[in-house]
Amino acid sequence: MFGKLSAVIVAAAAAWALVPHASSGAGREQVYVVRPADTLWAIAASHYAGDPRAAVWKLEERNRLSGTVLRPGERLVLPP
């Protein structure tokens, strides 16, 4: 009995692990390549909801920026 129960539990856990979940893509960092005329404020406003000040701070912190000046071709990590 214990062997059958263990097999069922292992099979259920394996099946659950293989099924994609709704949150599987959420929370992932994305990379954004800066284009000419992009600003940190515009990137923050277009990729994050709410007050852009918090998003600008997150972008500066995650990318170790010392200011808001960006260069075309620069890669920014967009935290979740």
Backbone as JSON Lines, residues from 0, in Angstrom:
{"i":0,"aa":"M","n":[0.83,-1.19,0.0],"ca":[0.0,0.0,0.0],"c":[0.87,1.25,0.0]}
{"i":1,"aa":"F","n":[1.91,1.26,0.85],"ca":[2.78,2.43,0.93],"c":[3.48,2.69,-0.4]}
{"i":2,"aa":"G","n":[3.87,1.62,-1.08],"ca":[4.55,1.75,-2.38],"c":[3.65,2.38,-3.43]}
{"i":3,"aa":"K","n":[2.37,1.97,-3.45],"ca":[1.42,2.53,-4.43],"c":[1.15,4.0,-4.14]}
{"i":4,"aa":"L","n":[1.0,4.32,-2.86],"ca":[0.75,5.71,-2.47],"c":[1.94,6.59,-2.84]}
{"i":5,"aa":"S","n":[3.14,6.09,-2.59],"ca":[4.35,6.85,-2.94],"c":[4.43,7.07,-4.44]}
{"i":6,"aa":"A","n":[4.11,6.03,-5.21],"ca":[4.15,6.15,-6.67],"c":[3.14,7.18,-7.17]}
{"i":7,"aa":"V","n":[1.96,7.2,-6.58],"ca":[0.94,8.16,-6.97],"c":[1.39,9.58,-6.64]}
{"i":8,"aa":"I","n":[1.97,9.77,-5.48],"ca":[2.43,11.11,-5.07],"c":[3.56,11.58,-5.98]}
{"i":9,"aa":"V","n":[4.5,10.71,-6.29],"ca":[5.61,11.07,-7.17],"c":[5.09,11.4,-8.57]}
{"i":10,"aa":"A","n":[4.17,10.6,-9.08],"ca":[3.6,10.85,-10.41],"c":[2.84,12.17,-10.45]}
{"i":11,"aa":"A","n":[2.09,12.46,-9.4],"ca":[1.35,13.72,-9.35],"c":[2.29,14.91,-9.28]}
{"i":12,"aa":"A","n":[3.35,14.8,-8.5],"ca":[4.32,15.89,-8.4],"c":[5.03,16.11,-9.74]}
{"i":13,"aa":"A","n":[5.38,15.03,-10.42],"ca":[6.04,15.15,-11.72],"c":[5.11,15.79,-12.75]}
{"i":14,"aa":"A","n":[3.85,15.38,-12.75],"ca":[2.88,15.96,-13.69],"c":[2.68,17.44,-13.4]}
{"i":15,"aa":"W","n":[2.6,17.81,-12.15],"ca":[2.43,19.22,-11.78],"c":[3.63,20.05,-12.23]}
{"i":16,"aa":"A","n":[4.83,19.49,-12.09],"ca":[6.04,20.22,-12.46],"c":[6.14,20.43,-13.97]}
{"i":17,"aa":"L","n":[5.58,19.53,-14.75],"ca":[5.67,19.63,-16.21],"c":[4.62,20.53,-16.82]}
{"i":18,"aa":"V","n":[3.54,20.79,-16.11],"ca":[2.46,21.62,-16.64],"c":[2.82,23.09,-16.48]}
{"i":19,"aa":"P","n":[2.72,23.89,-17.58],"ca":[3.01,25.32,-17.43],"c":[1.98,25.99,-16.53]}
{"i":20,"aa":"H","n":[2.45,26.89,-15.71],"ca":[1.58,27.6,-14.78],"c":[1.42,29.05,-15.23]}
{"i":21,"aa":"A","n":[0.37,29.69,-14.79],"ca":[0.08,31.07,-15.2],"c":[1.2,32.02,-14.82]}
{"i":22,"aa":"S","n":[1.88,31.77,-13.73],"ca":[2.91,32.69,-13.28],"c":[4.31,32.33,-13.77]}
{"i":23,"aa":"S","n":[4.42,31.36,-14.68],"ca":[5.74,30.91,-15.09],"c":[6.54,31.99,-15.81]}
{"i":24,"aa":"G","n":[5.89,32.94,-16.5],"ca":[6.61,34.0,-17.19],"c":[6.67,35.28,-16.39]}
{"i":25,"aa":"A","n":[5.85,35.4,-15.39],"ca":[5.81,36.62,-14.6],"c":[7.03,36.69,-13.69]}
{"i":26,"aa":"G","n":[7.48,37.89,-13.44],"ca":[8.57,38.07,-12.51],"c":[9.95,37.93,-13.13]}
{"i":27,"aa":"R","n":[10.01,37.68,-14.43],"ca":[11.3,37.55,-15.09],"c":[11.82,38.91,-15.5]}
{"i":28,"aa":"E","n":[13.13,39.04,-15.4],"ca":[13.76,40.27,-15.87],"c":[13.87,40.22,-17.4]}
{"i":29,"aa":"Q","n":[13.7,41.38,-18.01],"ca":[13.84,41.51,-19.45],"c":[15.0,42.46,-19.72]}
{"i":30,"aa":"V","n":[15.55,42.38,-20.93],"ca":[16.62,43.28,-21.33],"c":[16.06,44.23,-22.38]}
{"i":31,"aa":"Y","n":[16.33,45.51,-22.19],"ca":[15.89,46.55,-23.12],"c":[17.13,47.2,-23.72]}
{"i":32,"aa":"V","n":[17.18,47.33,-25.04],"ca":[18.29,48.0,-25.71],"c":[17.87,49.44,-25.97]}
{"i":33,"aa":"V","n":[18.66,50.37,-25.45],"ca":[18.36,51.8,-25.56],"c":[18.49,52.25,-27.01]}
{"i":34,"aa":"R","n":[17.49,53.02,-27.46],"ca":[17.48,53.59,-28.81],"c":[17.76,55.08,-28.73]}
{"i":35,"aa":"P","n":[18.14,55.69,-29.85],"ca":[18.37,57.14,-29.84],"c":[17.12,57.87,-29.32]}
{"i":36,"aa":"A","n":[17.34,58.88,-28.53],"ca":[16.29,59.74,-27.94],"c":[15.54,59.07,-26.79]}
{"i":37,"aa":"D","n":[15.86,57.83,-26.43],"ca":[15.23,57.21,-25.25],"c":[15.69,57.93,-23.99]}
{"i":38,"aa":"T","n":[14.79,58.02,-23.04],"ca":[15.14,58.53,-21.71],"c":[14.74,57.47,-20.68]}
{"i":39,"aa":"L","n":[15.39,57.52,-19.56],"ca":[15.06,56.58,-18.49],"c":[13.61,56.77,-18.05]}
{"i":40,"aa":"W","n":[13.16,58.01,-18.02],"ca":[11.79,58.31,-17.62],"c":[10.78,57.73,-18.61]}
{"i":41,"aa":"A","n":[11.07,57.84,-19.9],"ca":[10.15,57.3,-20.91],"c":[10.12,55.77,-20.85]}
{"i":42,"aa":"I","n":[11.28,55.16,-20.65],"ca":[11.33,53.7,-20.54],"c":[10.55,53.25,-19.3]}
{"i":43,"aa":"A","n":[10.74,53.95,-18.2],"ca":[10.03,53.62,-16.97],"c":[8.52,53.76,-17.16]}
{"i":44,"aa":"A","n":[8.1,54.84,-17.8],"ca":[6.66,55.08,-17.99],"c":[6.04,54.05,-18.93]}
{"i":45,"aa":"S","n":[6.79,53.58,-19.92],"ca":[6.21,52.65,-20.88],"c":[6.26,51.19,-20.42]}
{"i":46,"aa":"H","n":[7.1,50.87,-19.45],"ca":[7.22,49.48,-19.01],"c":[6.65,49.21,-17.62]}
{"i":47,"aa":"Y","n":[6.31,50.25,-16.88],"ca":[5.82,50.06,-15.52],"c":[4.57,50.91,-15.3]}
{"i":48,"aa":"A","n":[3.63,50.35,-14.56],"ca":[2.41,51.08,-14.22],"c":[2.66,51.95,-12.99]}
{"i":49,"aa":"G","n":[1.87,52.98,-12.85],"ca":[1.96,53.81,-11.66],"c":[2.98,54.92,-11.78]}
{"i":50,"aa":"D","n":[3.43,55.38,-10.64],"ca":[4.37,56.5,-10.55],"c":[5.71,56.13,-11.18]}
{"i":51,"aa":"P","n":[6.15,56.85,-12.22],"ca":[7.42,56.49,-12.86],"c":[8.65,56.73,-11.99]}
{"i":52,"aa":"R","n":[8.51,57.53,-10.94],"ca":[9.67,57.79,-10.07],"c":[10.19,56.5,-9.44]}
{"i":53,"aa":"A","n":[9.28,55.65,-8.99],"ca":[9.68,54.38,-8.39],"c":[10.35,53.48,-9.43]}
{"i":54,"aa":"A","n":[9.82,53.49,-10.65],"ca":[10.41,52.67,-11.71],"c":[11.79,53.18,-12.11]}
{"i":55,"aa":"V","n":[11.96,54.5,-12.16],"ca":[13.28,55.07,-12.48],"c":[14.28,54.64,-11.42]}
{"i":56,"aa":"W","n":[13.88,54.69,-10.17],"ca":[14.77,54.28,-9.08],"c":[15.15,52.81,-9.22]}
{"i":57,"aa":"K","n":[14.15,51.95,-9.53],"ca":[14.43,50.52,-9.71],"c":[15.4,50.3,-10.86]}
{"i":58,"aa":"L","n":[15.2,51.02,-11.97],"ca":[16.08,50.87,-13.12],"c":[17.5,51.33,-12.8]}
{"i":59,"aa":"E","n":[17.61,52.47,-12.12],"ca":[18.93,52.98,-11.73],"c":[19.64,51.99,-10.8]}
{"i":60,"aa":"E","n":[18.9,51.48,-9.84],"ca":[19.47,50.57,-8.85],"c":[19.9,49.25,-9.5]}
{"i":61,"aa":"R","n":[19.03,48.65,-10.3],"ca":[19.32,47.34,-10.91],"c":[20.47,47.41,-11.91]}
{"i":62,"aa":"N","n":[20.56,48.53,-12.64],"ca":[21.57,48.67,-13.68],"c":[22.8,49.45,-13.23]}
{"i":63,"aa":"R","n":[22.83,49.78,-11.93],"ca":[23.95,50.52,-11.34],"c":[24.26,51.8,-12.12]}
{"i":64,"aa":"L","n":[23.21,52.56,-12.39],"ca":[23.37,53.83,-13.1],"c":[23.61,54.93,-12.1]}
{"i":65,"aa":"S","n":[24.46,55.87,-12.46],"ca":[24.73,57.0,-11.55],"c":[23.89,58.22,-11.91]}
{"i":66,"aa":"G","n":[23.09,58.1,-12.93],"ca":[22.22,59.2,-13.36],"c":[21.24,58.68,-14.39]}
{"i":67,"aa":"T","n":[20.57,59.59,-15.05],"ca":[19.55,59.18,-16.01],"c":[20.01,59.29,-17.45]}
{"i":68,"aa":"V","n":[21.29,59.59,-17.69],"ca":[21.8,59.71,-19.06],"c":[22.04,58.32,-19.63]}
{"i":69,"aa":"L","n":[21.48,58.07,-20.83],"ca":[21.61,56.78,-21.49],"c":[22.3,56.95,-22.83]}
{"i":70,"aa":"R","n":[22.93,55.88,-23.31],"ca":[23.57,55.88,-24.62],"c":[22.89,54.86,-25.51]}
{"i":71,"aa":"P","n":[22.62,55.2,-26.78],"ca":[22.03,54.22,-27.7],"c":[22.88,52.95,-27.76]}
{"i":72,"aa":"G","n":[22.21,51.81,-27.74],"ca":[22.89,50.53,-27.75],"c":[23.13,49.96,-26.36]}
{"i":73,"aa":"E","n":[23.02,50.81,-25.35],"ca":[23.2,50.35,-23.97],"c":[22.08,49.37,-23.62]}
{"i":74,"aa":"R","n":[22.42,48.34,-22.87],"ca":[21.43,47.34,-22.46],"c":[21.02,47.59,-21.02]}
{"i":75,"aa":"L","n":[19.72,47.66,-20.81],"ca":[19.18,47.84,-19.47],"c":[18.41,46.6,-19.07]}
{"i":76,"aa":"V","n":[18.62,46.15,-17.86],"ca":[17.82,45.06,-17.31],"c":[16.58,45.69,-16.7]}
{"i":77,"aa":"L","n":[15.41,45.2,-17.12],"ca":[14.14,45.7,-16.59],"c":[13.67,44.75,-15.5]}
{"i":78,"aa":"P","n":[13.83,45.14,-14.24],"ca":[13.39,44.25,-13.16],"c":[11.87,44.13,-13.12]}
{"i":79,"aa":"P","n":[11.37,43.03,-12.56],"ca":[9.91,42.85,-12.49],"c":[9.25,43.86,-11.57]}
